[in-house]
């Protein structure tokens, strides 16, 4: 059993997604977040390895989240320019908004792993851009499992092994 954990966003760094290989199954556990800020539940999927057709990895930018981050950052700068007249707490709020905006902008850039099943269903795993090595590891793990399954079901290959074992007696 192998488990790979990955981050899904910077503001919610404590939330981690998981891909677990258990015998003949892949378990996906992905936290659902709203605008990269609020945890609103978890999505779980169990996929039999013999039902996985392909795995692809792409880079993605989520426009809505990017715009939300830019809006937060812009709001922070607006509050900061107004806080020269206002109090220290306004400056602190502005800094928090700017930092949160930067975190959300970074979160909008993701590596997306798409798992296509033999029935045509697509399951997507979004991994934070900083966890790209984990995305590559997930893709390699699933591709290795697909390869092992194909080797196990390849009759010619199995027959060749039996013939070679008999000839070596």
C-alpha positions in Angstrom: 0.0 0.0 0.0 1.5 3.3 -1.1 0.0 6.7 -0.2 1.0 10.0 -1.8 -0.2 13.2 -0.1 -0.3 16.6 -1.9 -1.4 20.2 -1.2 -4.3 21.7 -3.0 -3.9 25.4 -2.0 -1.7 27.7 0.0 -4.3 29.4 2.2 -5.5 25.9 3.3 -2.1 24.2 3.5 -3.3 22.0 6.3 -5.7 20.3 3.9 -4.0 17.5 1.9 -5.3 15.3 -0.9 -4.4 11.7 -1.0 -3.8 9.0 -3.7 -3.5 5.5 -2.2 -2.7 2.3 -4.0 -4.4 -0.7 -2.2 -4.0 -4.0 -4.0 -6.2 -3.7 -7.1 -7.7 -0.3 -6.3 -6.7 3.4 -6.4 -8.3 5.5 -3.7 -8.6 9.3 -4.3 -9.4 11.6 -1.4 -9.6 15.3 -2.3 -10.7 18.1 0.0 -13.3 20.5 -1.6 -12.5 24.2 -1.1 -14.4 27.3 -2.0 -12.2 30.0 -3.6 -9.1 28.3 -2.1 -10.2 29.5 1.3 -12.9 27.5 2.9 -13.0 23.7 3.3 -16.5 22.5 2.4 -16.0 18.7 2.5 -14.1 15.8 0.9 -14.6 13.9 -2.3 -13.6 10.3 -2.2 -13.3 7.9 -5.2 -12.2 4.3 -5.4 -11.2 3.1 -8.9 -10.3 -0.5 -9.8 -7.0 -0.6 -11.6 -8.5 -2.7 -14.4 -10.9 0.2 -15.1 -8.2 2.8 -15.7 -7.5 3.5 -19.3 -5.1 6.5 -19.3 -3.5 9.1 -17.1 -2.5 12.6 -18.3 -0.9 15.6 -16.6 -1.4 19.2 -17.6 -0.7 22.7 -16.3 -3.8 24.8 -15.6 -4.7 28.3 -14.4 -8.1 28.7 -12.9 -9.3 32.1 -14.0 -12.0 32.7 -11.4 -9.6 32.0 -8.6 -6.9 34.2 -10.2 -9.3 37.1 -10.5 -10.4 36.6 -6.9 -6.8 36.8 -5.7 -6.1 39.9 -7.8 -9.3 41.5 -6.4 -8.2 40.7 -2.8 -4.7 42.1 -3.5 -6.1 45.2 -5.1 -8.4 45.7 -2.1 -5.4 45.4 0.2 -3.5 48.0 -1.7 -6.6 50.3 -1.6 -6.9 49.9 2.1 -3.2 50.5 2.5 -3.3 53.7 0.6 -6.2 54.9 2.6 -4.7 53.7 5.9 -2.1 56.5 5.8 -4.9 58.6 7.3 -6.4 55.7 9.3 -5.1 53.5 12.1 -2.5 50.8 12.4 -5.2 48.1 12.4 -6.2 49.2 8.9 -2.6 48.7 7.8 -2.5 45.3 9.3 -5.8 44.4 7.5 -4.3 45.7 4.3 -1.2 43.5 4.7 -3.3 40.4 5.5 -5.5 41.1 2.3 -2.4 41.5 0.2 -0.7 38.3 1.5 -4.0 36.3 1.1 -4.4 37.7 -2.4 -0.9 36.5 -3.3 -1.5 33.0 -1.8 -4.7 32.7 -3.8 -3.1 33.9 -7.1 -0.4 31.2 -6.6 -3.1 28.6 -5.9 -4.8 29.4 -9.2 -1.8 27.8 -11.0 -2.1 24.0 -10.7 -0.9 20.7 -12.2 -4.0 18.7 -13.1 -3.8 14.9 -13.4 -6.7 13.4 -15.4 -7.5 9.8 -15.0 -9.7 8.4 -17.7 -11.6 5.2 -17.1 -12.5 2.5 -19.6 -16.1 3.7 -19.4 -15.1 7.2 -20.5 -15.4 8.9 -17.0 -12.7 11.5 -16.2 -11.4 12.0 -12.7 -9.3 15.1 -12.0 -6.7 15.6 -9.3 -5.6 19.2 -8.9 -2.2 19.6 -7.3 -0.7 22.9 -6.2 2.1 24.0 -8.6 4.7 23.7 -5.8 3.8 20.0 -5.4 4.5 19.2 -9.1 7.0 16.4 -8.2 4.2 14.7 -6.3 2.0 15.1 -9.4 4.7 13.4 -11.4 5.0 10.7 -8.8 1.2 10.1 -8.9 1.2 9.9 -12.7 4.1 7.4 -12.6 2.5 5.3 -10.0 -0.8 4.9 -11.9 1.1 4.3 -15.2 3.1 1.6 -13.5 -0.1 0.0 -12.2 -1.6 0.1 -15.7 1.5 -1.5 -17.1 1.6 -4.2 -14.5 -2.1 -5.0 -15.2 -1.5 -5.2 -18.9 1.5 -7.5 -18.4 -0.6 -9.8 -16.2 -3.3 -10.1 -18.8 -1.0 -10.5 -21.8 -1.6 -14.1 -22.8 1.4 -14.2 -25.2 3.7 -13.0 -22.5 2.4 -15.5 -20.0 2.7 -18.3 -22.5 6.3 -17.4 -23.3 7.2 -17.5 -19.6 5.6 -21.0 -19.3 7.4 -22.3 -22.4 10.7 -20.8 -21.2 10.3 -22.4 -17.8 9.6 -25.8 -19.4 12.6 -25.5 -21.7 14.9 -24.6 -18.8 14.1 -27.8 -16.9 
